[in-house]
Amino acid sequence: MELLPLWVEFFEDLQHVRGRSLNTVMAYRRDLELFAEYHKTSESIPGFYDFMKKNQLSTRSQARIISSVRTYFKFCESRGQAAPQLRELRPPKVKVGLPKPLSLDEFERLLRACVIEDKDKTTRNQLTLMMLFGLGCRVSELIGLNLEDYNETDRWLKILGKGSKERLVPLTAQLVEVLNSYLVNVRGNLIKEKSTTLLVNDRGHRPSRVDIWRWLALWSTRAGFDEPVGPHRFRHGCATALLEGGADLRSIQM
C-alpha cells in the first residue's frame, strides 16, 4: 500500500519480533485497512475522526484504531521513514471502567443453566465454566489448552499467554476431579479426529472464540441475566475470590 509503505515489514515485526498473537495481528490489520480506506478520499487527519463516527465506532474502538495507526507510524520512524501523521493522531479520551466481577452466586446460576440432556456435553460445559472462573484465563488461552498442558500429579495447567509467556496455574481439588472425569469418560465421546485439544466443541474439534462467546450468551440467557456474561467478568471474579481468600496482589497478577 502506497500510504503504508512498510506494511509487510510491520506485520513481520509484530508477529515474529514482538511475539504478538494472531488475533492481535489481525486486529492491527483491520485498523490499518480502515485508515487506508479513509485516505483513498481524504488526507485530512481531523476528518478521520468524523469518518470513524460515521461508521458508528465507539469511543473505545476509535481509541484502539488510533493506537494501532500510531504504532505503525512509530515503526516507520524507527526505520527512517517520515511519518508526519504521527503528530496529529491523538486518541480520544475513554472512560475506563472495570467489568463487574462475577460473583459465586452468579457463577452457580450459569453452572445450572449449562446443563442439557446430553450428559457428555453438560460435563464439557461445566468444565468450561469452572476453568474460566478457576483459572482466570482469557478465551484465547482457554481454547489453546492441550492435553500435554495438564499435570495431574502436581495439579496444575500450563497456560500460554500474551507474548508466548507461559504460566503454571494451580488447580483446586474440585476442578481436578471434574477435569479428570471429563478426560476419562467424556472427551473421547466428543472428539471426531485425532487432536491434542483439551476442550472439544459440538462438532468434535478445538473450540473457537466464537464457540465460547456463543455458549456464554446462551447460558446467560437461560440463567436470567439481562446481558451475556463476558469472559472478563470471570477473570475479575477469579482475582476477587483470590484476594478475598488471602492471596497477595502480586501473586494474583503473576
C-alpha positions in Angstrom: 0.0 0.0 0.0 1.4 3.4 -1.0 0.1 5.0 2.1 1.6 2.3 4.3 4.9 1.5 2.6 6.3 -0.7 5.4 3.1 -2.9 5.6 4.8 -6.3 5.2 7.8 -5.3 7.5 5.5 -4.0 10.2 3.4 -7.2 10.4 6.5 -9.4 10.4 7.9 -7.3 13.3 4.6 -7.7 15.2 4.4 -11.4 14.8 8.0 -12.6 14.8 9.9 -9.9 16.8 7.3 -8.7 19.3 5.5 -12.1 19.5 2.0 -10.8 19.2 -0.8 -13.4 18.9 -2.5 -13.9 15.5 -5.7 -12.3 16.9 -3.7 -9.2 17.8 -2.0 -9.1 14.4 -5.4 -9.4 12.6 -6.8 -6.6 14.8 -3.9 -4.3 13.7 -4.6 -5.2 10.1 -8.3 -4.3 10.3 -7.4 -1.0 12.0 -4.8 -0.1 9.4 -7.1 -1.1 6.5 -9.8 1.2 7.8 -7.2 4.1 7.9 -6.1 3.3 4.4 -9.8 3.1 3.2 -10.4 6.6 4.5 -7.2 8.0 2.9 -8.5 7.0 -0.5 -10.8 10.0 -0.4 -9.0 12.4 2.0 -5.7 13.0 3.7 -7.1 15.1 6.5 -6.3 13.6 9.9 -9.1 15.5 11.7 -11.5 14.2 9.1 -10.6 10.6 10.0 -12.3 11.1 13.4 -15.5 12.1 11.6 -15.1 9.1 9.3 -14.9 6.7 12.3 -18.0 8.3 13.9 -20.0 7.9 10.6 -19.0 4.3 10.8 -20.7 4.2 14.2 -17.5 3.2 16.0 -17.5 3.7 19.8 -15.0 5.9 21.5 -13.2 2.8 22.8 -12.9 1.4 19.2 -11.7 4.8 17.9 -9.0 4.9 20.6 -7.9 1.4 19.7 -7.7 2.2 16.0 -5.7 5.4 16.6 -3.4 3.5 18.8 -2.8 0.9 16.1 -2.1 3.5 13.4 0.3 5.4 15.8 2.1 2.1 16.5 2.6 1.6 12.7 3.9 5.2 12.1 6.2 4.9 15.1 7.6 1.7 13.4 8.0 3.7 10.2 10.0 6.4 12.0 12.2 3.8 13.6 13.1 2.6 10.1 13.9 6.1 8.9 10.6 6.9 7.2 9.0 10.3 7.7 5.6 10.0 9.5 4.1 13.5 10.0 0.7 12.0 10.7 2.0 10.7 14.0 2.0 14.3 15.4 -1.7 14.8 14.6 -3.1 11.4 15.7 -4.3 11.7 19.2 -6.6 9.1 20.8 -10.0 10.3 22.2 -10.3 10.1 25.9 -12.0 6.9 27.1 -13.7 6.5 30.4 -12.1 3.3 31.8 -14.4 1.1 33.8 -13.6 -2.3 35.1 -16.1 -5.0 34.4 -18.1 -6.1 37.5 -16.6 -9.3 38.9 -18.6 -12.4 38.6 -20.0 -13.4 42.0 -20.1 -17.0 43.3 -23.9 -16.9 43.2 -23.9 -15.8 39.5 -21.3 -18.5 38.7 -23.6 -21.1 40.2 -26.5 -19.8 38.2 -24.5 -20.3 35.0 -23.4 -23.7 36.1 -27.0 -24.8 36.5 -28.0 -23.1 33.2 -25.4 -25.0 31.1 -27.0 -28.4 32.0 -28.6 -30.1 28.9 -29.9 -33.6 28.1 -26.5 -34.7 26.7 -24.5 -35.7 29.8 -21.2 -35.6 28.0 -21.7 -32.0 26.7 -23.0 -31.0 30.1 -19.7 -32.1 31.7 -17.8 -30.2 29.0 -20.0 -27.1 29.6 -19.4 -27.2 33.3 -15.7 -27.7 32.9 -15.5 -24.7 30.6 -17.2 -22.5 33.2 -15.0 -23.9 36.0 -11.8 -23.3 34.1 -12.8 -19.7 33.1 -13.6 -18.9 36.8 -11.0 -21.1 38.4 -8.0 -20.2 36.1 -8.9 -16.6 35.4 -7.7 -17.2 31.8 -8.5 -15.4 28.6 -10.7 -17.1 26.0 -7.7 -17.4 23.6 -5.7 -19.1 26.4 -8.6 -21.5 27.2 -9.2 -22.7 23.7 -5.4 -23.1 23.2 -5.1 -25.7 26.0 -3.8 -29.1 25.1 -3.7 -32.4 26.9 0.0 -32.1 27.5 -0.5 -28.8 29.4 -2.2 -30.7 32.3 -0.1 -32.1 35.1 -2.3 -34.3 37.1 0.3 -35.3 39.7 1.2 -31.7 40.7 -2.3 -30.4 39.9 -1.6 -27.5 37.5 -2.3 -26.4 34.0 0.3 -24.7 31.8 -1.2 -21.6 30.1 0.3 -19.9 27.1 -0.5 -16.2 27.4 0.3 -13.0 25.5 3.7 -12.7 24.0 4.0 -16.5 24.2 4.6 -16.3 28.0 3.9 -19.4 29.9 2.5 -19.6 33.4 1.6 -22.6 35.6 -1.8 -22.2 37.3 -2.7 -24.4 40.3 -6.0 -26.2 40.3 -8.5 -26.8 43.1 -9.4 -30.3 44.1 -12.9 -29.8 42.7 -11.6 -28.7 39.3 -9.1 -31.6 39.2 -12.0 -34.0 39.9 -14.2 -32.6 37.1 -11.2 -32.4 34.7 -10.2 -36.0 35.3 -13.7 -37.2 34.9 -14.0 -35.3 31.6 -10.7 -36.7 30.3 -11.5 -40.3 31.2 -15.2 -40.5 30.5 -16.2 -37.7 28.2 -13.6 -36.3 25.8 -13.3 -39.5 23.8 -17.0 -39.4 23.1 -16.9 -35.8 21.8 -13.7 -35.8 19.7 -14.1 -36.5 16.0 -10.5 -36.8 14.9 -7.1 -37.2 16.5 -6.2 -33.9 18.2 -4.3 -32.6 21.2 -7.0 -30.1 22.2 -8.2 -30.3 25.8 -11.7 -28.9 25.2 -13.9 -30.1 22.4 -16.7 -28.2 20.7 -20.1 -29.6 19.5 -18.5 -30.5 16.1 -15.8 -32.6 17.7 -12.9 -30.1 17.2 -11.0 -27.4 19.1 -13.4 -24.7 20.2 -13.1 -21.2 18.6 -13.5 -17.9 20.3 -17.0 -17.7 18.7 -17.9 -21.0 20.3 -17.1 -19.8 23.8 -18.9 -16.5 23.4 -21.9 -18.3 21.9 -22.1 -20.7 24.8 -21.8 -17.9 27.4 -24.5 -15.9 25.7 -26.8 -19.0 25.6 -26.2 -19.9 29.3 -26.5 -16.3 30.4 -30.0 -16.1 28.8 -31.0 -19.4 30.4 -29.7 -18.1 33.8 -31.8 -15.0 33.5 -29.1 -12.4 33.0 -30.1 -9.2 31.3 -27.0 -9.4 29.0 -24.4 -12.1 28.2 -21.7 -12.6 30.9 -18.4 -11.9 29.2 -15.1 -13.7 29.8 -13.5 -10.7 31.5 -16.1 -10.9 34.3 -14.8 -14.4 35.0 -11.2 -13.1 35.2 -12.1 -10.4 37.6 -14.3 -12.8 39.6 -11.3 -15.1 39.9 -9.0 -12.3 41.0 -11.5 -11.0 43.5 -12.1 -14.5 45.0 -8.3 -15.0 45.4 -7.9 -11.6 47.0 -10.7 -12.2 49.4 -9.2 -15.6 50.2 -6.0 -14.1 51.4 -3.7 -14.2 48.3 -1.4 -11.2 47.9 -2.0 -8.8 44.9 1.4 -9.5 43.3 0.8 -13.3 43.3 -2.6 -12.7 41.7 -1.1 -10.5 39.0 1.5 -13.1 38.2 
